[in-house]
Structure formats: C-alpha cells, structure tokens
Amino acid sequence: MDFFVQLFTDPASFYSGHELLIAQMGVNSLLAISIFVTLYAGQLTLAQVGFMAIGAYTSVILNIDARLPLAVGAVAGSLLAAVAALIIGLPVLRLRGIFLAIATLGFGEAFRFGVLLNLPITGEGQGLTNTGADIEGGIVPVWISVVILTYLIFCLTRSRTGRAWAAMREDEAAAASQGINVVAMKMAAFLLGALIAGYAGALDAHLSFFVDPTEYATPRAVGVLIFAVVGGTGFVLGPVVGAIFLTALPEILRFAADYRDAVNGLILLLIIIFRPQGLVSRGGLAIIRPRWWPLARS
C-alpha cells in the first residue's frame, strides 16, 4: 500500500524514487502497442523482443562508435528492425496461429544466439556499456512516444487499413474475396510492429548504462504477449493498460515478494476465466464478469 500512498500524497517524491519503473512502464507500453498491431491483423507473433534488440544495439553502437545522437540511432534502429521483419516476414507469414508464433520466437532466439552472443561488435555476449545513457532525460521522450503512437494506432484501426486488418483477423478467405490483398496487409502489420518494437528498444537502451543481451530472451517475448492478453487486444489502449499494470505489479506487491510469481499467474488465470477479452474494451475499463454470469435486467 505504500506504493499508492506515496503516489497520491507525494507524487514528486514518487517520481524521483521510481524513475526507472516509470520509464519501463513506457517502454513496455510501446512493446505492447507493437504486438497489438500484429494481433489486430490476426497474427500471433513473438518476434517483438528480437526487433527490440536490433533497435537497442543499433542505437547504442551508433552512439559509441559514430557519436550519433539518440534520435538518429532510434531512427536507424527502427528502420533496421523493419528490414529484418521484411526478410523474415516473406517466408514465415505464410504460417498461421501457433506455427507463426513458434517461427517468430525462433527468429528472436536465433538473433540472440547468432548475433548478440557471438559478434565482437555486440560484445560477444558480454553486453555493451552505454556511456550516453540518461534516465531522467529519457522518460519524457518515452511517454510522449506512448501517447502519440497510441493515438496514431487508434486512428489507423478506424481507417480502411484497420478495417482490412480486422476482416483478416476474422476470416482471411472472406477478406480476400472482398478484394483485400491479404499478403500485403499482413506484411504491413508485421513491418509496423517491428518498427515500433525497434524504436522501443532504442529508447530502452538509453535508459541504462549497460545493454544486457539476457534482456532479450524468450521470457520477455512471452511477457509482451501477456501484456496484450491481460489488457485486451480489441482496443489499442488495452495492451498499454496491461503493460503499465503488470510492470508496476512487482513494486506494488513488494510486501509479498516471495509469492510474486504465484500472484502474477493467479491474475493471468483470473483474467482468462472472468474477462477473456481483457481489462479494457472500446467502452472503457471493463466490468469483470464471467460469460456465464447473467446480465442485469432492467
């Protein structure tokens, strides 16, 4: 309860004492937005953390070796992540469901073991020291990005492209029969998700003085998917709420540190049972009610 007491009674002290946590909420929100795009188009992909690693290492290497500012490194990292998405997307987007998830997860692990842990330029598994890190100065760009991207993706879902993605999610064959280029729309969603994830990685890397390759392993990839499941995948604000909630949860439950994993699992289980569409829907925060519970009658 100390978390909420300090938040509402002394927000200035809360901010200064939880800067890294607030920054991570923003970074995870960006990752949640990136996976929302692919899920909205009916693609269960787990490559976001791999694209995040590309953005992170690219921006840091450019900063260390070429002395380029964060903005340039973030753009370069995002574009390189999109190029990687284009290369792997051509073969793997033919897959669906769990097979697509496994293939994209495999990309993340292949990149981590093949590049991050073996090449001298990435530290050969020892990580990179980022002398240009700035936690205080990095929080504002992260959260401005969250707000802007949330709004832009919301507008995109209401556009013709968003309607095409929604149609593909429901039935690819029916969408194709209506003149939608399913292959192109799939690739567009995959590239956009990679672009956002690479951008999140670039911002995240400049919040810490050390870039650790273990941060881009399978558990984090699954964690990004959990953000979306808990928050809800039908509305862009859902994954953002899920990311903020689950990122802050360990700090909120500090008094129950020994049972933190059990509590996280219990929360996920309750969401799946009582609110499978997530905490947030287009109507706002959801009322948690199981499907079999009768609606109130007037």
Secondary structure, DSSP 8 states (H G I E B T S, - for coil): -HHHHHHHH-HHHHHHHSHHHHHHHHHHHHHHHHHHHHHHTT-----HHHHHHHHHHHHHHHHHHS---HHHHHHHHHHHHHHHHHHHHHHHTT--HHHHHHHHHHHHHHHIIIIITT-GGGTTTS-EE-TT--HHHHHHHHHHHHHHHHHHHHHHHTSHHHHHHHHHHH-HHHHHHTT--HHHHHHHHHHHHHHHHHHHHHHHHTTSSEE-GGGGSHHHHHHHHHHHHHH-SSSTHHHHHHHHHHHHHHHHTGGGGGGHHHHHHHHHHHHHHH-TT-SEETTEE-----TTS-----
